[in-house]
Amino acid sequence: METRFLFCYKNAIIQTTDYSKLIKRIRENVLLTQSELAKELQVSFATINRWENKKCVPTIRARRKIKAFCILHNIDFE
């Protein structure tokens, strides 16, 4: 993964993935629209749009689906 950012939680610094860039990269690699990727991950189009526009980040369950999708399509998740 190209971009990561840090945040502090209970005095611990946690490194997180930039899901906006990851979702865009996934869609570019497999040539899917936001709607098509939403269907693959079993989320709504609006959810994919919010992830790409940094309005929110995927839940743990969604992150697992994203990771599984990346593994299935040989896309670097990290």
C-alpha positions as CSV (number, residue, x, y, z in Angstrom):
1,M,0.0,0.0,0.0
2,E,1.4,3.4,-0.9
3,T,-0.1,5.7,1.6
4,R,-0.6,5.2,5.3
5,F,-1.4,7.6,8.1
6,L,-1.0,7.5,11.8
7,F,-3.5,8.2,14.6
8,C,-3.3,8.0,18.3
9,Y,-5.7,5.8,20.3
10,K,-5.3,5.4,24.1
11,N,-1.7,6.7,23.9
12,A,-0.8,4.2,21.3
13,I,0.2,5.2,17.7
14,I,-1.7,3.1,15.2
15,Q,-0.8,2.9,11.5
16,T,-3.7,2.5,9.2
17,T,-4.2,1.9,5.5
18,D,-5.4,4.6,3.2
19,Y,-8.5,2.8,2.0
20,S,-9.4,5.6,-0.5
21,K,-6.4,4.9,-2.6
22,L,-6.7,1.1,-2.1
23,I,-10.3,1.0,-3.3
24,K,-9.4,3.2,-6.4
25,R,-6.4,0.9,-7.1
26,I,-8.5,-2.2,-6.8
27,R,-11.1,-0.8,-9.2
28,E,-8.4,0.2,-11.7
29,N,-6.7,-3.2,-11.6
30,V,-9.9,-5.2,-12.2
31,L,-11.6,-2.6,-14.4
32,L,-14.8,-2.3,-12.2
33,T,-17.1,0.6,-11.6
34,Q,-18.0,1.6,-8.1
35,S,-21.3,-0.1,-8.5
36,E,-19.7,-3.3,-9.7
37,L,-17.2,-3.4,-6.9
38,A,-20.0,-2.7,-4.4
39,K,-21.8,-5.7,-5.7
40,E,-18.7,-7.9,-5.4
41,L,-18.1,-6.7,-1.8
42,Q,-21.8,-6.9,-0.9
43,V,-22.0,-3.2,0.0
44,S,-23.9,-0.3,-1.5
45,F,-22.6,2.0,-4.3
46,A,-22.8,4.9,-1.8
47,T,-20.5,3.0,0.6
48,I,-17.8,2.5,-2.1
49,N,-18.2,6.2,-3.0
50,R,-17.7,7.3,0.7
51,W,-14.6,5.1,1.0
52,E,-13.1,6.6,-2.1
53,N,-13.9,10.1,-1.1
54,K,-12.5,9.6,2.5
55,K,-15.9,10.2,4.1
56,C,-15.5,7.1,6.1
57,V,-13.4,3.9,6.3
58,P,-14.5,0.3,5.9
59,T,-15.7,-1.7,8.9
60,I,-13.6,-4.7,10.1
61,R,-16.0,-7.0,8.2
62,A,-15.7,-4.9,5.0
63,R,-11.9,-4.9,5.4
64,R,-11.9,-8.7,5.5
65,K,-14.0,-8.8,2.3
66,I,-11.6,-6.3,0.6
67,K,-8.6,-8.3,1.6
68,A,-10.2,-11.6,0.4
69,F,-11.1,-9.8,-2.9
70,C,-7.4,-8.6,-3.3
71,I,-6.1,-12.1,-2.6
72,L,-8.5,-13.6,-5.1
73,H,-7.5,-11.1,-7.8
74,N,-3.8,-11.0,-6.9
75,I,-3.8,-7.4,-5.8
76,D,-1.3,-6.1,-3.3
77,F,-3.3,-5.3,-0.1
78,E,-0.5,-3.8,1.9
